[in-house]
Amino acid sequence: MRSISALAAGVLAAGALAACGGGDSGGSGEGPGFNAAVNEVVNVSDKKGGTLRLASSDDWDSPDPGNTYYAFSQNFARLYGRALTTFKPAAGKESLEVVPDLATGLGTPSNDSKTWTYKLRTGVKFSDGTTVTSKDVKYAVERSNFSKELQLGPKYFKQYLVDNEEPYKGPYEDDSEKGLESIETPDDQTIVFNLSEPFSEFDYLVAMSQTMPVPKDKDTGLKYETAIVSSGPYKVDSYQRGKQMTLSRNPHWDKNTDPIRKALPDKITVELKQNGDDIDQRLLSGDLEMDIAGVGVQAAAQPKVLAADQKPYVDNPVQGYLRYMALNQHVKPLDNVHCRRAVQYATDKVAAQTAYGGPLAGGDVATTVQPTNLESYQKFDLYPQKQAESGGLDEATIAKAKQELKECGQPDGFTTKISARSDRDKEVAMAQAIQQALKKVGINVSIVQYPAGDYFNKYVGVPDYVHEHGIGMILMAWAPDWRPATGSCSRSCTARRSSRPAGRTCPSWTTRRSTTRSTTPSPTPTRPPVPRSTARSTRW
């Protein structure tokens, strides 16, 4: 099985662990080969013990499984939580297969796929020794989707589940025993979901961390992230925001109830708010096993990992992630479509790509929202650009941008702000490249930076903040929450809470389709003695 990720330069190299193999060498080193860890398993280990050392340049939005949306967070949560289903811990295309986790099998649909029934495994226990029941899963969905307090994650369940006759307000306001009546728990091992419309992909939805069980009597709302009750192989011993998280074995986890996880390390540590360059160096020296954010190595490390002696330990797989800039239609003058089109034409996407790491590390320039590896992808380009022979946009493309500025009533340009995550140097560099390109047509952009852990919940995801501070452009990334063709941006936007139009919004236009991984640990990490490897990509 594939274990954890490593580095990326767009590219991944990493500190130790089982990886996948089978690619071409591409270098003179003796490693498994460049892109070896894409489709096959290499360096498999079944050795137990040791400490798995991880790091991040910032923090989680929240480690609470019911209050998170970052891909790495969804995946990392599988160390201490078990959703009804999950993705197969395998290499290549097999890793896209949804398999049972807390449930004994995939859901049983009925009523034209508007009713889904799951049976829970017996003998699964929380870290406090109590038995996990279907009521704990129901409560987890209720708190994550219907409460006013937990607003960082998606709201798909609220979108699809039949509401009560009197709209359900979540367990913090409605303490009745019935709760949300469309989720039934006829016994401790059975949970039934009644939907308002047919939904054939429901097995993918219940793979999200919001079905990881939460005991009602241990829920402390927004404070639950500091006292999570584990249903997985590890328990969270401590979490200090901005500093560190430590995990150790859940003494009540039973391997016989969990065919997915190996749970080899005895302990897992995550150092937070670490410098990106320092993380790269520690990975290369063997002092760390993984950068959990998985956004790729920094510019300084890229030449090192692509050197002949290191390249055989590196991977650069094409991923289904889109890095883009959202244009906020609620911030003037971007409420005018012609002003938005001016930005579209004037943004030098090749320059933005180069700033992020070039074609190898920065990914392909995107002309669509949907990445190319989605079954529903269709190629088109509504705003074609051409590069001048000397570099930069050609005069014809610049002329289109200036014409749009005239039509939006801003012939001399305008002023706005662009946001980027302060701890992601490549994203900041991309913002600077966009800033320089827009200035050539009179659009003056100032860059505002915020830490990744609070990027959405305190800043660009808070409409009042965005409007008050005039943030018209927001650098973001997007991927389908699950892989079938219908896991599209329109579905994603609909499911997010409507009070957040300024934050996690779908792209107005895109800057690139990333080939850099957004990778996170699989639920069965190991620590073999090899110096580098890579890991599974996130699939949320």
C-alpha positions as CSV (number, residue, x, y, z in Angstrom):
1,M,0.0,0.0,0.0
2,R,1.1,3.5,-0.3
3,S,2.2,5.3,2.8
4,I,2.9,8.9,3.0
5,S,4.0,11.7,0.9
6,A,7.1,13.5,0.6
7,L,8.3,16.5,-1.1
8,A,7.3,18.1,-4.3
9,A,9.0,20.5,-6.5
10,G,5.9,20.4,-8.3
11,V,7.8,17.5,-7.6
12,L,7.9,15.2,-4.6
13,A,10.8,13.9,-2.8
14,A,10.7,13.0,0.7
15,G,11.8,11.7,4.0
16,A,11.3,8.0,4.2
17,L,8.3,5.7,4.0
18,A,6.7,3.2,1.8
19,A,6.0,4.6,-1.6
20,C,4.9,3.5,-5.0
21,G,7.2,2.4,-7.8
22,G,7.6,1.4,-11.4
23,G,8.5,4.5,-13.4
24,D,11.5,5.4,-15.5
25,S,14.7,6.2,-13.7
26,G,15.4,9.6,-15.2
27,G,18.6,10.0,-13.3
28,S,21.8,8.3,-12.3
29,G,20.9,7.6,-8.7
30,E,19.9,4.1,-7.5
31,G,16.4,5.0,-6.3
32,P,13.2,3.5,-7.6
33,G,13.0,6.0,-10.4
34,F,11.5,9.4,-11.3
35,N,7.7,9.1,-11.0
36,A,8.1,5.6,-9.7
37,A,5.7,6.1,-6.9
38,V,2.7,6.8,-9.1
39,N,1.3,3.4,-10.0
40,E,3.1,0.7,-8.0
41,V,4.1,0.1,-4.4
42,V,7.8,0.1,-3.4
43,N,9.6,-0.1,-0.1
44,V,6.7,-1.7,1.7
45,S,7.2,-2.0,5.4
46,D,5.3,-3.9,8.1
47,K,7.7,-3.0,10.8
48,K,6.0,-1.5,13.9
49,G,7.4,1.2,16.2
50,G,9.1,4.6,16.0
51,T,7.9,8.1,15.6
52,L,6.5,9.6,12.4
53,R,7.7,13.2,12.1
54,L,5.6,15.6,10.1
55,A,5.5,19.4,9.6
56,S,3.5,22.1,8.1
57,S,4.2,25.8,7.2
58,D,1.0,26.7,8.9
59,D,-2.0,25.0,10.6
60,W,-5.2,23.2,10.0
61,D,-8.3,25.3,9.3
62,S,-9.5,22.9,12.1
63,P,-8.5,19.3,12.9
64,D,-12.1,18.7,14.0
65,P,-13.3,16.2,11.4
66,G,-16.7,18.0,11.3
67,N,-15.3,21.5,10.8
68,T,-12.6,21.2,8.1
69,Y,-12.3,21.4,4.3
70,Y,-8.6,21.4,3.5
71,A,-7.8,18.2,1.5
72,F,-4.8,17.3,3.7
73,S,-7.0,17.8,6.8
74,Q,-9.7,15.5,5.5
75,N,-7.0,12.8,4.8
76,F,-5.0,13.3,8.0
77,A,-8.2,12.9,10.0
78,R,-8.3,9.2,9.0
79,L,-5.5,8.6,11.5
80,Y,-7.9,9.3,14.4
81,G,-11.4,9.0,12.8
82,R,-13.2,6.4,10.7
83,A,-15.8,7.5,8.2
84,L,-18.5,5.1,6.9
85,T,-16.4,4.6,3.7
86,T,-13.0,5.7,2.6
87,F,-10.6,5.4,-0.4
88,K,-8.6,2.2,-1.0
89,P,-5.1,2.5,0.3
90,A,-3.5,1.5,-3.0
91,A,-1.4,2.9,-5.8
92,G,-2.5,4.4,-9.1
93,K,-6.1,4.1,-10.2
94,E,-6.9,1.7,-7.4
95,S,-6.6,4.5,-5.0
96,L,-9.7,6.1,-6.5
97,E,-11.9,3.2,-5.4
98,V,-14.2,3.9,-2.5
99,V,-14.3,1.0,0.0
100,P,-16.1,0.4,3.4
101,D,-14.4,1.7,6.5
102,L,-16.6,2.0,9.6
103,A,-19.3,0.4,7.6
104,T,-19.3,-3.3,6.8
105,G,-20.0,-2.6,3.1
106,L,-20.9,0.1,0.7
107,G,-24.4,1.6,1.1
108,T,-27.5,-0.2,0.0
109,P,-29.6,2.2,-2.1
110,S,-33.4,2.0,-2.3
111,N,-36.3,4.3,-3.1
112,D,-34.7,5.2,-6.5
113,S,-31.4,6.0,-4.7
114,K,-33.1,8.5,-2.3
115,T,-32.6,6.1,0.7
116,W,-29.1,4.7,1.7
117,T,-28.6,2.2,4.4
118,Y,-25.3,1.3,6.1
119,K,-24.4,-1.4,8.6
120,L,-21.6,-0.6,11.1
121,R,-18.8,-3.0,12.1
122,T,-19.2,-4.4,15.6
123,G,-16.5,-4.0,18.2
124,V,-15.3,-0.5,17.1
125,K,-14.5,1.6,20.2
126,F,-13.6,5.2,20.9
127,S,-10.4,6.1,22.6
128,D,-12.2,6.4,25.9
129,G,-13.3,2.7,25.6
130,T,-17.0,3.3,24.8
131,T,-18.5,1.5,21.8
132,V,-19.2,3.4,18.6
133,T,-22.8,3.3,17.5
134,S,-24.9,4.5,14.6
135,K,-26.1,7.4,16.8
136,D,-22.6,8.7,17.0
137,V,-22.4,8.9,13.2
138,K,-25.8,10.6,13.0
139,Y,-24.7,13.2,15.6
140,A,-21.5,13.8,13.7
141,V,-23.5,14.7,10.5
142,E,-25.9,16.8,12.5
143,R,-23.3,18.9,14.2
144,S,-21.1,19.4,11.1
145,N,-23.9,20.3,8.7
146,F,-26.7,22.0,10.6
147,S,-25.1,24.0,13.4
148,K,-24.2,27.7,13.2
149,E,-21.0,27.1,15.1
150,L,-19.2,24.7,12.7
151,Q,-18.9,26.5,9.4
152,L,-15.5,25.6,7.9
153,G,-16.6,22.4,6.1
154,P,-19.0,21.7,3.2
155,K,-22.7,21.3,3.7
156,Y,-23.5,18.5,1.3
157,F,-25.6,16.6,3.8
158,K,-27.7,19.6,4.5
159,Q,-28.2,20.0,0.8
160,Y,-29.4,16.4,0.2
161,L,-31.1,15.2,3.4
162,V,-34.8,15.8,3.9
163,D,-35.2,18.5,6.5
164,N,-37.7,18.3,9.4
165,E,-41.1,19.9,9.0
166,E,-39.8,22.7,11.2
167,P,-36.3,23.3,9.8
168,Y,-33.7,21.6,11.9
169,K,-31.2,24.0,13.5
170,G,-28.6,21.5,14.6
171,P,-27.9,19.8,18.0
172,Y,-26.7,22.9,19.8
173,E,-30.1,24.5,19.4
174,D,-32.4,21.5,19.1
175,D,-31.6,19.0,21.9
176,S,-34.6,16.8,21.1
177,E,-33.8,13.0,20.9
178,K,-35.1,12.8,17.4
179,G,-32.7,15.4,15.9
180,L,-32.8,15.3,12.1
181,E,-35.6,12.9,11.4
182,S,-34.3,11.9,7.9
183,I,-31.3,10.1,9.5
184,E,-32.7,7.0,11.1
185,T,-30.8,4.7,13.6
186,P,-33.1,1.7,14.0
187,D,-30.4,-0.1,16.0
188,D,-26.8,0.6,17.1
189,Q,-25.3,-1.0,13.9
190,T,-27.7,0.5,11.3
191,I,-27.9,4.0,9.9
192,V,-30.3,5.1,7.2
193,F,-30.1,8.4,5.2
194,N,-33.3,9.7,3.5
195,L,-32.5,12.2,0.7
196,S,-34.7,14.7,-1.0
197,E,-33.5,13.6,-4.5
198,P,-31.8,10.6,-6.0
199,F,-28.0,10.6,-5.5
200,S,-26.1,7.7,-6.9
201,E,-22.7,8.9,-5.6
202,F,-23.7,8.9,-1.9
203,D,-20.9,6.4,-1.0
204,Y,-18.4,9.0,-2.0
205,L,-20.1,11.7,0.2
206,V,-20.0,9.5,3.3
207,A,-16.3,9.1,2.8
208,M,-15.8,12.7,3.9
209,S,-14.7,13.2,7.5
210,Q,-18.1,14.5,8.5
211,T,-19.3,10.9,9.1
212,M,-16.5,10.2,11.5
213,P,-18.4,9.4,14.7
214,V,-18.6,11.9,17.6
215,P,-20.1,11.0,21.0
216,K,-22.7,13.6,21.9
217,D,-21.7,13.8,25.6
218,K,-18.1,14.6,24.6
219,D,-18.8,17.3,22.1
220,T,-17.7,20.8,23.1
221,G,-18.5,22.6,19.9
222,L,-15.7,24.8,18.6
223,K,-13.4,23.5,21.4
224,Y,-13.8,19.9,20.3
225,E,-10.7,20.3,18.1
226,T,-8.6,20.3,21.3
227,A,-10.3,17.2,22.8
228,I,-11.1,14.9,19.9
229,V,-12.4,11.5,20.8
230,S,-10.8,9.0,18.4
231,S,-12.4,6.1,16.6
232,G,-9.2,5.4,14.5
233,P,-5.9,3.8,15.4
234,Y,-4.4,6.9,16.9
235,K,-5.6,9.4,19.5
236,V,-4.8,13.1,19.7
237,D,-2.7,13.6,22.9
238,S,-2.3,17.3,22.4
239,Y,-3.0,20.0,19.9
240,Q,-1.6,23.5,20.4
241,R,-2.7,25.7,17.6
242,G,0.2,27.2,15.7
243,K,2.7,24.9,17.6
244,Q,2.3,21.2,17.5
245,M,0.0,18.1,17.5
246,T,1.0,14.8,18.9
247,L,-0.7,11.5,18.5
248,S,-0.2,8.0,20.0
249,R,-1.9,4.7,19.7
250,N,-5.6,4.4,20.6
251,P,-5.5,1.5,23.1
252,H,-9.0,0.5,22.2
253,W,-8.4,0.3,18.4
254,D,-8.8,-3.3,17.2
255,K,-7.1,-4.3,13.9
256,N,-9.7,-7.0,13.4
257,T,-12.3,-4.3,12.9
258,D,-10.2,-2.2,10.6
259,P,-9.0,-3.8,7.3
260,I,-7.7,-0.5,6.0
261,R,-5.0,0.7,8.4
262,K,-1.7,-0.9,9.4
263,A,-1.0,1.7,12.1
264,L,2.7,1.0,12.3
265,P,4.3,4.0,14.1
266,D,3.9,4.2,17.9
267,K,3.7,8.0,17.8
268,I,3.1,10.8,15.3
269,T,4.2,14.4,15.7
270,V,3.3,17.4,13.6
271,E,5.2,20.7,13.9
272,L,3.2,23.7,12.8
273,K,4.1,27.1,11.4
274,Q,7.5,25.9,10.2
275,N,9.5,27.8,7.5
276,G,8.9,26.1,4.1
277,D,12.6,26.1,3.1
278,D,13.5,24.6,6.5
279,I,10.9,21.9,6.0
280,D,12.5,21.0,2.6
281,Q,16.0,20.8,4.1
282,R,14.8,18.7,7.0
283,L,13.1,16.3,4.6
284,L,16.2,16.0,2.5
285,S,18.4,15.4,5.5
286,G,16.0,12.8,7.0
287,D,14.9,14.8,10.0
288,L,11.3,14.8,8.8
289,E,9.1,12.3,7.0
290,M,6.6,14.6,5.3
291,D,5.3,18.1,4.7
292,I,1.6,17.4,5.3
293,A,0.4,20.4,3.2
294,G,2.0,18.7,0.2
295,V,2.2,21.8,-2.0
296,G,5.7,21.0,-3.3
297,V,9.2,22.0,-2.5
298,Q,10.2,25.7,-2.5
299,A,12.2,27.2,-5.3
300,A,15.5,26.8,-3.5
301,A,15.0,23.0,-3.2
302,Q,13.8,22.3,-6.7
303,P,17.3,22.1,-8.3
304,K,18.5,19.8,-5.5
305,V,15.7,17.3,-5.9
306,L,16.0,17.3,-9.7
307,A,19.7,16.6,-9.6
308,A,20.8,13.3,-11.1
309,D,21.5,11.6,-7.7
310,Q,18.1,12.7,-6.2
311,K,15.7,12.6,-9.2
312,P,15.2,8.8,-8.9
313,Y,13.6,9.5,-5.5
314,V,11.2,12.2,-6.8
315,D,7.7,12.2,-8.2
316,N,5.8,14.8,-10.2
317,P,2.5,13.3,-11.0
318,V,-0.4,15.1,-12.7
319,Q,-3.1,15.8,-10.2
320,G,-6.7,16.9,-10.3
321,Y,-6.0,20.3,-8.6
322,L,-6.7,23.7,-10.1
323,R,-4.9,26.8,-8.8
324,Y,-6.8,29.8,-9.7
325,M,-7.7,33.4,-8.9
326,A,-11.3,34.2,-7.9
327,L,-12.7,37.6,-8.9
328,N,-15.1,38.9,-6.3
329,Q,-18.1,40.3,-8.0
330,H,-19.1,42.1,-4.8
331,V,-16.1,44.3,-4.8
332,K,-16.2,47.2,-7.2
333,P,-15.3,47.6,-10.0
334,L,-15.3,43.9,-10.5
335,D,-19.0,43.9,-10.3
336,N,-18.7,44.9,-14.0
337,V,-18.1,42.0,-16.3
338,H,-15.9,44.1,-18.6
339,C,-13.6,44.9,-15.7
340,R,-13.4,41.2,-14.9
341,R,-12.6,40.4,-18.6
342,A,-9.9,43.0,-18.5
343,V,-8.3,41.2,-15.7
344,Q,-8.7,37.9,-17.6
345,Y,-6.8,39.2,-20.6
346,A,-4.2,41.2,-18.8
347,T,-3.1,38.4,-16.4
348,D,0.0,36.8,-17.8
349,K,-0.7,33.2,-17.0
350,V,2.7,32.0,-18.2
351,A,4.3,34.5,-15.8
352,A,2.1,33.2,-13.0
353,Q,3.0,29.6,-13.9
354,T,6.7,30.5,-13.9
355,A,6.5,32.1,-10.5
356,Y,5.0,29.0,-9.1
357,G,7.8,26.8,-10.4
358,G,7.5,26.7,-14.2
359,P,5.9,24.0,-16.3
360,L,7.4,21.2,-14.3
361,A,6.6,22.4,-10.8
362,G,3.9,25.0,-11.6
363,G,1.6,22.8,-13.7
364,D,0.0,23.5,-17.1
365,V,-1.8,26.7,-17.8
366,A,-5.5,26.1,-17.4
367,T,-8.2,27.4,-19.7
368,T,-11.1,25.6,-17.9
369,V,-12.2,25.0,-14.4
370,Q,-12.3,21.3,-14.6
371,P,-8.9,19.5,-14.6
372,T,-8.0,17.3,-17.5
373,N,-8.2,14.1,-15.5
374,L,-11.9,14.4,-14.9
375,E,-14.1,12.2,-17.1
376,S,-16.3,15.3,-17.8
377,Y,-13.4,17.5,-19.0
378,Q,-13.9,19.3,-22.2
379,K,-11.2,21.5,-23.8
380,F,-12.0,25.1,-24.6
381,D,-10.5,28.6,-24.1
382,L,-12.9,31.6,-23.9
383,Y,-10.1,34.1,-23.3
384,P,-7.2,33.1,-25.5
385,Q,-3.8,34.7,-24.9
386,K,-0.6,34.9,-27.0
387,Q,2.9,35.5,-25.8
388,A,5.2,37.9,-27.4
389,E,8.4,36.6,-28.9
390,S,10.4,38.6,-26.3
391,G,8.2,37.3,-23.5
392,G,5.1,38.6,-21.8
393,L,1.7,39.1,-23.4
394,D,1.6,40.2,-27.0
395,E,0.2,43.6,-28.1
396,A,-3.1,42.0,-29.4
397,T,-3.8,40.5,-26.0
398,I,-2.9,43.7,-24.2
399,A,-5.2,45.6,-26.6
400,K,-8.1,43.3,-25.6
401,A,-7.6,44.1,-22.0
402,K,-7.5,47.8,-22.6
403,Q,-10.7,47.7,-24.7
404,E,-12.5,45.9,-21.9
405,L,-11.3,48.6,-19.4
406,K,-12.9,51.2,-21.7
407,E,-16.1,49.3,-21.8
408,C,-16.2,49.0,-18.0
409,G,-15.7,52.7,-17.6
410,Q,-12.1,52.4,-16.3
411,P,-10.0,53.4,-19.3
412,D,-7.0,54.3,-17.1
413,G,-7.3,51.1,-15.0
414,F,-8.4,50.8,-11.3
415,T,-7.1,49.7,-7.9
416,T,-7.9,46.6,-6.0
417,K,-6.2,43.9,-3.7
418,I,-5.2,40.3,-4.2
419,S,-4.8,37.8,-1.4
420,A,-2.4,35.0,-1.0
421,R,-1.4,32.6,1.8
422,S,1.6,34.1,3.6
423,D,3.3,30.8,4.4
424,R,3.2,29.6,0.8
425,D,6.0,31.3,-0.9
426,K,5.2,30.1,-4.3
427,E,1.6,31.4,-4.0
428,V,3.0,34.8,-2.9
429,A,5.3,34.8,-5.9
430,M,2.4,34.0,-8.2
431,A,0.5,37.0,-6.7
432,Q,3.5,39.2,-7.5
433,A,3.7,38.0,-11.1
434,I,0.0,38.8,-11.5
435,Q,0.5,42.2,-9.9
436,Q,3.2,43.0,-12.4
437,A,1.2,41.9,-15.4
438,L,-1.9,43.9,-14.4
439,K,0.1,47.0,-13.8
440,K,0.9,47.2,-17.5
441,V,-2.7,48.0,-18.3
442,G,-3.2,50.4,-15.4
443,I,-4.7,47.9,-12.9
444,N,-2.8,48.5,-9.7
445,V,-3.0,45.6,-7.3
446,S,-1.7,45.5,-3.7
447,I,-1.0,42.1,-2.2
448,V,-2.5,41.1,1.2
449,Q,-1.2,38.0,2.9
450,Y,-2.9,35.7,5.5
451,P,-1.8,32.4,7.1
452,A,-3.2,29.3,5.5
453,G,-4.8,28.0,8.7
454,D,-7.0,31.1,9.0
455,Y,-7.2,32.1,5.3
456,F,-10.8,31.2,5.0
457,N,-12.3,31.3,8.5
458,K,-11.0,34.7,9.4
459,Y,-10.2,36.5,6.2
460,V,-11.1,35.7,2.6
461,G,-13.9,33.4,3.6
462,V,-15.6,36.1,5.6
463,P,-17.7,38.3,3.3
464,D,-17.8,41.4,5.6
465,Y,-14.0,41.3,5.9
466,V,-13.5,40.9,2.2
467,H,-15.8,43.7,1.3
468,E,-14.6,46.1,4.0
469,H,-11.0,45.6,2.9
470,G,-11.7,45.7,-0.8
471,I,-10.2,42.3,-1.7
472,G,-11.2,41.8,-5.3
473,M,-8.9,38.9,-6.2
474,I,-8.4,35.8,-4.1
475,L,-5.8,33.1,-4.9
476,M,-7.2,29.7,-4.2
477,A,-7.1,26.0,-5.2
478,W,-9.9,23.6,-6.1
479,A,-10.4,19.9,-6.8
480,P,-13.5,17.8,-6.9
481,D,-14.5,16.4,-3.5
482,W,-14.8,13.1,-5.2
483,R,-13.8,11.8,-8.6
484,P,-16.9,10.9,-10.6
485,A,-17.7,13.5,-13.3
486,T,-20.5,15.0,-11.2
487,G,-18.1,16.1,-8.4
488,S,-18.0,19.4,-10.2
489,C,-17.5,23.0,-9.2
490,S,-21.2,23.8,-9.5
491,R,-22.1,21.1,-7.1
492,S,-19.2,22.2,-4.8
493,C,-20.4,25.8,-4.7
494,T,-24.0,24.9,-4.1
495,A,-23.0,22.8,-1.1
496,R,-21.0,25.5,0.6
497,R,-22.8,27.8,2.9
498,S,-24.4,30.7,1.1
499,S,-23.1,33.2,3.7
500,R,-19.6,32.8,2.2
501,P,-19.8,34.2,-1.3
502,A,-16.5,36.0,-0.9
503,G,-14.5,33.0,0.3
504,R,-14.6,29.5,-1.0
505,T,-16.1,30.4,-4.3
506,C,-15.7,28.8,-7.7
507,P,-13.2,30.4,-10.0
508,S,-14.2,33.3,-12.2
509,W,-11.2,32.3,-14.2
510,T,-8.1,30.2,-13.8
511,T,-4.4,30.6,-13.8
512,R,-3.3,27.0,-13.9
513,R,-4.1,23.3,-13.6
514,S,-1.5,22.1,-11.1
515,T,0.7,19.2,-11.6
516,T,2.1,19.6,-8.1
517,R,0.7,17.3,-5.6
518,S,-1.6,18.2,-2.8
519,T,-0.7,15.2,-0.8
520,T,-1.4,14.0,2.6
521,P,-0.7,11.0,4.8
522,S,-2.6,7.8,4.2
523,P,-4.1,6.2,7.3
524,T,-1.4,3.6,7.5
525,P,1.9,5.4,7.7
526,T,5.2,3.5,8.1
527,R,8.8,4.6,8.6
528,P,11.1,2.4,6.7
529,P,14.8,3.1,6.6
530,V,15.0,4.7,3.1
531,P,15.7,8.4,2.8
532,R,12.9,9.6,0.6
533,S,9.6,8.6,-1.0
534,T,6.2,9.9,-2.0
535,A,2.7,9.4,-1.1
536,R,-0.8,9.1,-2.2
537,S,-2.6,12.1,-3.5
538,T,-5.6,13.5,-1.8
539,R,-8.9,12.7,-3.5
540,W,-11.4,14.9,-1.8
